[in-house]
Amino acid sequence: MLSENGASNWREPPPLPALGTLVVDTGNGDRVGEFRGTAGPYWSLRPVRGGPEWEAEPALVRPVDAAERMRAETARANARSRGELL
C-alpha cells in the first residue's frame, strides 16, 4: 500500500525476541509485558505481575528501557513477596 507521498506503508516485522524478554506494547498504553510467543500475526505478551496474556501488534512493540525494566522487576518482586501467584 502506498501513502500520499508514494512511499510504501509496509513495515518489516521486528525479529522475534527470546521467550521471557520484557517489552513495551506502545499500542496498549505503553504496557510492559513478557514475550510469550506468537499467535498468528500477533505477539502474546504476559503482564509482569501475572495475569492473562494479551496480543500485541509486533510493529507497535519495543524493548524496555532501563527504568521500565527496573519498575517491572520491582513490581514482580513485590508481588512475589506478598505471596501472589505469578
Backbone torsions as a table, in degrees:
resi	resn	phi	psi	omega
1	MET	NA	141.8	-178.0
2	LEU	-106.8	142.5	175.4
3	SER	-84.5	-177.7	-177.6
4	GLU	-60.1	-32.8	-178.7
5	ASN	-88.6	7.5	176.6
6	GLY	87.6	-3.5	179.1
7	ALA	-81.7	153.0	179.9
8	SER	-74.3	139.4	175.6
9	ASN	-86.8	-4.7	-176.3
10	TRP	-68.9	128.7	174.4
11	ARG	-112.6	137.2	175.0
12	GLU	-70.2	130.1	179.3
13	PRO	-63.2	144.6	179.4
14	PRO	-68.4	157.3	177.6
15	PRO	-65.3	150.1	179.9
16	LEU	-67.3	132.0	174.2
17	PRO	-76.5	165.4	175.4
18	ALA	-68.9	149.4	177.5
19	LEU	-55.7	136.3	179.2
20	GLY	89.9	-6.4	-180.0
21	THR	-66.9	135.3	176.8
22	LEU	-81.4	131.9	-179.5
23	VAL	-138.0	166.0	178.1
24	VAL	-114.5	128.0	176.3
25	ASP	-91.9	97.6	-177.8
26	THR	-72.0	-17.2	177.1
27	GLY	-83.7	-1.3	-177.4
28	ASN	-134.1	49.4	176.0
29	GLY	68.3	32.7	-179.3
30	ASP	56.5	39.7	179.2
31	ARG	-74.2	131.2	179.5
32	VAL	-89.2	133.7	178.7
33	GLY	-146.0	167.9	178.8
34	GLU	-101.3	127.5	-179.7
35	PHE	-66.3	126.9	-177.8
36	ARG	-116.2	-11.3	-179.6
37	GLY	142.1	-165.5	-179.4
38	THR	-113.9	153.4	175.8
39	ALA	-136.1	90.0	-173.8
40	GLY	65.9	-128.8	-179.7
41	PRO	-83.1	-1.7	-175.4
42	TYR	-105.2	162.3	174.0
43	TRP	-100.9	138.5	175.8
44	SER	-91.4	125.9	179.3
45	LEU	-122.0	147.6	-179.2
46	ARG	-122.1	136.8	177.7
47	PRO	-58.1	145.0	-177.3
48	VAL	-62.8	-35.5	-178.2
49	ARG	-88.5	9.0	-178.7
50	GLY	95.5	167.8	-179.6
51	GLY	122.7	-178.7	-176.7
52	PRO	-70.3	144.9	176.7
53	GLU	-70.8	159.1	172.2
54	TRP	-133.6	163.2	-179.5
55	GLU	-103.5	139.4	-178.8
56	ALA	-128.9	148.2	173.8
57	GLU	-74.7	124.6	-176.8
58	PRO	-54.9	-34.3	-178.7
59	ALA	-67.9	-17.2	-178.4
60	LEU	-104.2	12.8	-179.4
61	VAL	-110.1	138.0	177.8
62	ARG	-135.0	161.8	177.0
63	PRO	-66.6	153.8	176.0
64	VAL	-73.3	152.9	172.3
65	ASP	-94.0	178.6	-174.3
66	ALA	-60.9	-42.3	-178.9
67	ALA	-67.1	-41.7	178.7
68	GLU	-64.3	-39.2	178.1
69	ARG	-63.6	-44.3	-179.8
70	MET	-61.9	-45.5	179.0
71	ARG	-61.6	-43.8	-178.6
72	ALA	-65.1	-44.1	-179.3
73	GLU	-67.9	-35.4	176.8
74	THR	-67.4	-42.4	178.3
75	ALA	-61.6	-41.6	178.9
76	ARG	-64.4	-45.3	-179.4
77	ALA	-64.9	-39.4	178.5
78	ASN	-65.3	-42.7	179.3
79	ALA	-63.0	-41.2	179.4
80	ARG	-64.8	-39.0	-178.9
81	SER	-68.9	-24.3	176.7
82	ARG	-84.1	-2.5	178.7
83	GLY	84.2	13.7	178.1
84	GLU	-70.0	144.9	175.5
85	LEU	-80.4	126.3	-179.0
86	LEU	-100.4	NA	NA
